Amino acid sequence: MLGEVGRRAGGGPAVGRTAERIRTMAALLERLGAGVDVVRDGGTVWRIEGRGSPLSAVVRDQSIACAVIESLIPDATSALVTRCCRHGEPPRCSFRIEER
């Protein structure tokens, strides 16, 4: 159910170049209240790394909250996504994005 919520919030299919789509996704997360950084790990690998979020208190104890964000990214970027979140103190969401 949370995955479907995330997909619906994503706003539709991806358009533009991969870097542009990833930055657009990051901007959406920022509008939702999350602080994020976009980092390029190499030729076809990117990361969106959280540095703060209103969901932090929930993420600390319930990793399922990350599923909503994780479900937004593939449709918005047309990329393969792996959740790499750190739970506990301090919680940090992180998503590895690999161009197809």
TORBADO-797880 format. One record per atom (N, C-alpha, C): residue in three letters; x, y, z. Coordinates in steps of 0.02 Angstrom, whole numbers, padded with zeros to 5 digits, always signed. Layout:
BEGIN
ALAXYZ...
***
This chain:
BEGIN
MET+00041-00059+00000MET+00000+00000+00000MET+00044+00063+00000LEU+00097+00064+00042LEU+00140+00123+00044LEU+00176+00134-00022GLY+00194+00079-00055GLY+00225+00085-00121GLY+00179+00119-00171GLU+00116+00102-00169GLU+00067+00133-00215GLU+00059+00207-00199VAL+00059+00226-00136VAL+00057+00296-00117VAL+00116+00333-00146GLY+00175+00304-00140GLY+00235+00334-00167GLY+00232+00342-00243ARG+00210+00291-00277ARG+00205+00295-00351ARG+00156+00349-00372ARG+00101+00355-00338ARG+00051+00407-00356ARG+00078+00477-00343ALA+00117+00484-00290ALA+00144+00550-00273ALA+00200+00571-00320GLY+00229+00523-00355GLY+00286+00537-00399GLY+00271+00580-00459GLY+00209+00584-00480GLY+00191+00630-00532GLY+00195+00604-00603GLY+00206+00540-00614GLY+00204+00514-00681GLY+00271+00492-00708PRO+00273+00472-00771PRO+00333+00444-00801PRO+00389+00494-00808ALA+00449+00467-00810ALA+00510+00507-00815ALA+00517+00539-00884VAL+00543+00600-00884VAL+00561+00633-00947VAL+00629+00667-00937GLY+00666+00676-00992GLY+00731+00709-00988GLY+00788+00660-00977ARG+00848+00688-00971ARG+00908+00648-00959ARG+00909+00623-00887THR+00946+00569-00874THR+00947+00539-00808THR+00966+00588-00754ALA+01018+00627-00763ALA+01039+00676-00713ALA+00984+00725-00697GLU+00950+00747-00749GLU+00894+00794-00741GLU+00837+00762-00702ARG+00822+00699-00718ARG+00767+00664-00684ARG+00783+00653-00610ILE+00846+00637-00596ILE+00866+00626-00526ILE+00863+00691-00487ARG+00885+00745-00518ARG+00881+00810-00484ARG+00809+00833-00474THR+00766+00816-00522THR+00694+00831-00514THR+00665+00792-00456MET+00685+00728-00450MET+00663+00687-00394MET+00686+00716-00328ALA+00749+00737-00326ALA+00776+00768-00265ALA+00738+00831-00247ALA+00720+00871-00297ALA+00681+00932-00285ALA+00612+00915-00256LEU+00581+00862-00281LEU+00517+00840-00253LEU+00525+00821-00180LEU+00577+00784-00163LEU+00589+00765-00094LEU+00600+00826-00050GLU+00634+00876-00077GLU+00644+00938-00040GLU+00577+00973-00028ARG+00534+00974-00078ARG+00467+01004-00069ARG+00426+00967-00016LEU+00440+00902-00008LEU+00405+00863+00042LEU+00436+00872+00111GLY+00490+00910+00115GLY+00520+00926+00180GLY+00585+00890+00195ALA+00609+00849+00150ALA+00672+00813+00161ALA+00731+00855+00136GLY+00785+00854+00173GLY+00847+00883+00149GLY+00886+00828+00115VAL+00905+00837+00052VAL+00940+00785+00015VAL+00999+00813-00024ASP+01047+00769-00036ASP+01103+00785-00080ASP+01103+00733-00136VAL+01121+00755-00196VAL+01129+00709-00253VAL+01203+00702-00266VAL+01226+00639-00266VAL+01297+00623-00274VAL+01305+00574-00332ARG+01353+00588-00376ARG+01367+00541-00430ARG+01423+00495-00409ASP+01411+00430-00411ASP+01459+00380-00388ASP+01501+00353-00445GLY+01488+00373-00504GLY+01524+00346-00562GLY+01483+00360-00624GLY+01502+00327-00678GLY+01469+00340-00742GLY+01394+00332-00742THR+01368+00278-00714THR+01296+00266-00718THR+01264+00259-00649VAL+01300+00273-00596VAL+01274+00264-00528VAL+01270+00331-00492TRP+01213+00342-00461TRP+01200+00403-00423TRP+01175+00384-00354ARG+01175+00431-00308ARG+01144+00421-00242ARG+01105+00484-00224ILE+01047+00473-00196ILE+01011+00527-00162ILE+01019+00512-00088GLU+01051+00558-00053GLU+01065+00548+00018GLU+01026+00599+00060GLY+00990+00573+00108GLY+00952+00617+00152GLY+00997+00647+00206ARG+00983+00709+00223ARG+01018+00741+00278ARG+00969+00770+00328GLY+00907+00750+00323GLY+00856+00772+00369GLY+00788+00765+00337SER+00739+00747+00378SER+00672+00736+00351SER+00621+00737+00407PRO+00561+00760+00392PRO+00509+00755+00443PRO+00493+00683+00461LEU+00513+00636+00418LEU+00501+00566+00432LEU+00555+00535+00476SER+00606+00573+00495SER+00662+00545+00532SER+00641+00508+00595ALA+00594+00535+00632ALA+00572+00502+00693ALA+00540+00435+00678VAL+00504+00431+00622VAL+00472+00368+00603VAL+00524+00320+00576VAL+00569+00344+00533VAL+00620+00302+00502VAL+00665+00270+00555ARG+00677+00306+00609ARG+00720+00280+00662ARG+00696+00212+00685ASP+00631+00204+00691ASP+00602+00142+00718ASP+00566+00099+00667GLN+00544+00129+00612GLN+00504+00093+00563GLN+00532+00103+00493SER+00571+00055+00470SER+00602+00062+00405SER+00552+00063+00348ILE+00490+00043+00361ILE+00439+00042+00309ILE+00426+00113+00281ALA+00440+00164+00320ALA+00429+00232+00296ALA+00473+00246+00235CYS+00531+00214+00231CYS+00575+00223+00173CYS+00544+00194+00109ALA+00498+00146+00117ALA+00468+00114+00058ALA+00429+00165+00016VAL+00399+00214+00049VAL+00361+00265+00011VAL+00408+00303-00034ILE+00464+00326-00007ILE+00512+00364-00047ILE+00543+00319-00100GLU+00561+00259-00081GLU+00591+00212-00128GLU+00546+00199-00188SER+00481+00197-00177SER+00435+00183-00231SER+00425+00243-00278LEU+00442+00303-00256LEU+00438+00362-00299LEU+00492+00362-00353ILE+00551+00339-00335ILE+00610+00351-00375ILE+00611+00314-00442PRO+00595+00249-00446PRO+00600+00215-00511PRO+00557+00245-00566ASP+00495+00261-00551ASP+00452+00291-00603ASP+00475+00360-00623ALA+00499+00398-00575ALA+00521+00466-00589ALA+00588+00470-00625THR+00629+00417-00619THR+00696+00420-00648THR+00708+00368-00703SER+00664+00319-00710SER+00675+00263-00756SER+00741+00227-00741ALA+00757+00220-00677ALA+00820+00190-00656ALA+00807+00134-00606LEU+00858+00093-00595LEU+00855+00041-00544LEU+00873+00072-00478VAL+00834+00058-00426VAL+00843+00090-00361VAL+00854+00038-00307THR+00904+00051-00264THR+00917+00009-00206THR+00915+00053-00144ARG+00876+00033-00096ARG+00872+00071-00033ARG+00933+00054+00009CYS+00967+00106+00033CYS+01028+00098+00074CYS+01022+00139+00138CYS+00963+00141+00166CYS+00949+00184+00224CYS+00983+00158+00287ARG+01000+00204+00331ARG+01028+00188+00396ARG+00976+00205+00449HIS+00960+00157+00489HIS+00910+00168+00541HIS+00945+00173+00609GLY+00911+00197+00658GLY+00942+00208+00723GLY+00958+00282+00730GLU+01012+00298+00765GLU+01030+00368+00778GLU+01093+00388+00740PRO+01095+00439+00704PRO+01036+00472+00675PRO+01013+00434+00613PRO+00949+00432+00600PRO+00925+00397+00541PRO+00943+00438+00478ARG+00961+00403+00425ARG+00977+00436+00361ARG+00952+00393+00304CYS+00911+00422+00263CYS+00888+00387+00203CYS+00939+00395+00148SER+00949+00343+00109SER+00996+00345+00054SER+00973+00295+00002PHE+00975+00316-00061PHE+00952+00274-00115PHE+01004+00274-00171ARG+01025+00213-00190ARG+01072+00204-00245ARG+01031+00199-00309ILE+01049+00239-00359ILE+01011+00242-00421ILE+01058+00225-00478GLU+01040+00174-00516GLU+01082+00152-00571GLU+01044+00160-00637GLU+01075+00197-00683GLU+01044+00206-00749GLU+01035+00138-00783ARG+00981+00131-00819ARG+00968+00069-00857ARG+01003+00073-00923
***
